[in-house]
Amino acid sequence: MIRKIFPHPFLSVTLGILWMLLVNRLALGSLVMATILAIIIPHASAAYWRARPRLIRPLALLGYIGIVLYDVILSSFAVAKIILVMPSAQIKSAFITVPIDLSSPEAITVLAGTITMTPGTLTVDIAADRRSLLVHSLHAPDPEAIRDQIKSRYEARLKRIFA
Amino acid sequence: MIGAGLDILIAALLVLGGVFGLVGSYGLLRLKGAMQRLHAPTKASTVGLGAVLMASAIGAGSTQEILVTLFIFLTAPLTALYLAKTLLHRHITPAELPTAAGGADWAAQSPAQPPVAQKD
């Protein structure tokens, strides 16, 4: 029964929270509207949600977001330093191949987005067989270290979150 | 007293945002080559924008800034990815790139293939 009303519980919760943030005030009317939207939109867009992304540990996602935000802030300063003080000749940019073990498209998307948002690295492309990402690094004196950091810091965590 | 502290916090966040925005734009000028330049706006500007949005959220006591931040985080990587893929298509040869694990082509440079069937 509850499955029928909420076929995609995470989507419903996300939509409800989005609506409450959007109206920017905690009132009964807004809560009712949030509930209505959380029920209607997943049904209306059901055709696009054929494969439901499976989260094993949804709460671990919060920890992941925290780590990414922390890294974004820290490494922004690093990139600012490179832009402001490092002589052009010393900036060693490099393309790096990162082999990935994640299989679900959602998990790969999150990993690729994370790599782009954390300053200093940028996801450029995915291999045709979906088993490696092409990453460009602004300053990579040691490409292996960057690849290992992506794998251990982000991918390992995503593997625990997504099925 | 608390009001003054808040004002100082908001002012500091605004200055931080401005500085990072400026650094990001300066990076566009200074870095060499399209791939390097792609780093400047997606990066430094993210924190700059985040700081301005936080200042706005604290100053106005509103939650909509959280949504703006969320959508920036969702859309900025896509813009960067499309720019990078275009570069890969038009200006970078496979010889300039490292090989993928298992020797597969990079998607932007592989010959057209039928789309992978999605599992139901």
Boltz contact constraints between the chains, C-beta under 6 A:
constraints:
  - contact:
      token1: [A, 21]
      token2: [B, 63]
      max_distance: 6.0
  - contact:
      token1: [A, 21]
      token2: [B, 66]
      max_distance: 6.0
  - contact:
      token1: [A, 21]
      token2: [B, 67]
      max_distance: 6.0
  - contact:
      token1: [A, 24]
      token2: [B, 62]
      max_distance: 6.0
  - contact:
      token1: [A, 24]
      token2: [B, 63]
      max_distance: 6.0
  - contact:
      token1: [A, 24]
      token2: [B, 64]
      max_distance: 6.0
  - contact:
      token1: [A, 50]
      token2: [B, 120]
      max_distance: 6.0
  - contact:
      token1: [A, 51]
      token2: [B, 119]
      max_distance: 6.0
  - contact:
      token1: [A, 73]
      token2: [B, 47]
      max_distance: 6.0
  - contact:
      token1: [A, 76]
      token2: [B, 44]
      max_distance: 6.0
  - contact:
      token1: [A, 76]
      token2: [B, 47]
      max_distance: 6.0
  - contact:
      token1: [A, 79]
      token2: [B, 43]
      max_distance: 6.0
  - contact:
      token1: [A, 79]
      token2: [B, 44]
      max_distance: 6.0
  - contact:
      token1: [A, 80]
      token2: [B, 23]
      max_distance: 6.0
  - contact:
      token1: [A, 80]
      token2: [B, 44]
      max_distance: 6.0
  - contact:
      token1: [A, 83]
      token2: [B, 23]
      max_distance: 6.0
  - contact:
      token1: [A, 83]
      token2: [B, 27]
      max_distance: 6.0
  - contact:
      token1: [A, 88]
      token2: [B, 32]
      max_distance: 6.0
  - contact:
      token1: [A, 93]
      token2: [B, 36]
      max_distance: 6.0
  - contact:
      token1: [A, 95]
      token2: [B, 97]
      max_distance: 6.0
  - contact:
      token1: [A, 95]
      token2: [B, 98]
      max_distance: 6.0
  - contact:
      token1: [A, 97]
      token2: [B, 98]
      max_distance: 6.0
  - contact:
      token1: [A, 97]
      token2: [B, 100]
      max_distance: 6.0
  - contact:
      token1: [A, 99]
      token2: [B, 101]
      max_distance: 6.0
  - contact:
      token1: [A, 113]
      token2: [B, 77]
      max_distance: 6.0
  - contact:
      token1: [A, 116]
      token2: [B, 77]
      max_distance: 6.0
  - contact:
      token1: [A, 116]
      token2: [B, 80]
      max_distance: 6.0
  - contact:
      token1: [A, 117]
      token2: [B, 77]
      max_distance: 6.0
  - contact:
      token1: [A, 119]
      token2: [B, 43]
      max_distance: 6.0
  - contact:
      token1: [A, 122]
      token2: [B, 38]
      max_distance: 6.0
  - contact:
      token1: [A, 122]
      token2: [B, 80]
      max_distance: 6.0
  - contact:
      token1: [A, 124]
      token2: [B, 84]
      max_distance: 6.0
  - contact:
      token1: [A, 125]
      token2: [B, 88]
      max_distance: 6.0
  - contact:
      token1: [A, 125]
      token2: [B, 106]
      max_distance: 6.0
  - contact:
      token1: [A, 125]
      token2: [B, 107]
      max_distance: 6.0
  - contact:
      token1: [A, 125]
      token2: [B, 108]
      max_distance: 6.0
  - contact:
      token1: [A, 126]
      token2: [B, 107]
      max_distance: 6.0
  - contact:
      token1: [A, 127]
      token2: [B, 100]
      max_distance: 6.0
  - contact:
      token1: [A, 127]
      token2: [B, 104]
      max_distance: 6.0
  - contact:
      token1: [A, 127]
      token2: [B, 106]
      max_distance: 6.0
  - contact:
      token1: [A, 128]
      token2: [B, 104]
      max_distance: 6.0
  - contact:
      token1: [A, 128]
      token2: [B, 105]
      max_distance: 6.0
  - contact:
      token1: [A, 128]
      token2: [B, 107]
      max_distance: 6.0
  - contact:
      token1: [A, 128]
      token2: [B, 110]
      max_distance: 6.0
  - contact:
      token1: [A, 129]
      token2: [B, 104]
      max_distance: 6.0
  - contact:
      token1: [A, 131]
      token2: [B, 101]
      max_distance: 6.0
  - contact:
      token1: [A, 131]
      token2: [B, 102]
      max_distance: 6.0
  - contact:
      token1: [A, 132]
      token2: [B, 100]
      max_distance: 6.0
  - contact:
      token1: [A, 132]
      token2: [B, 101]
      max_distance: 6.0
  - contact:
      token1: [A, 134]
      token2: [B, 106]
      max_distance: 6.0
  - contact:
      token1: [A, 136]
      token2: [B, 35]
      max_distance: 6.0
  - contact:
      token1: [A, 138]
      token2: [B, 39]
      max_distance: 6.0
